[in-house]
Amino acid sequence: MKALNMITWLLLIIGGLNWGIVALAPEYNLVDMIFGAGSQLAKIVYILVGVAAVWSLIVFAKCCKGGCGDGTCCTK
């Protein structure tokens, strides 16, 4: 489970950085530049980033309700 959480954080960082770049310079979309605008691979990356965000919300909500037990996954 820890590995999955790390992967989702990595995807969220990639997605956040990409959106930040798009906001500052709309002509630069790193995902589209790497995989091709509108390509299947770009769509997969966007879907994975979205799924990672949903997963992180679920984990955060669970941990903040005391679901982890060890208190390491949520700030108090």
C-alpha positions, 0 to 999 in steps of 0.5 A: 500500500505504501508503494501505491501511495508513493506512485499516486504522490508522484503522479500528482506532482507530475500533474501539478507541475504540468498544470503550473507550466500550462498556466504560465505558458499555455503553449507548453504542455509537457504531457502533450509534448512528450506523448503527442497532443491528443494521443492515447498515451497522453490520455492515459497519463491524464487518467492516471493523474485523475485516478491518483487524485481520487485515491489520495483524497480517499486515503487522506479522508480515511487517515484523518478519521483515524483509520491509519492507527499510527498517525503517520499519514495525516497531520494533526 
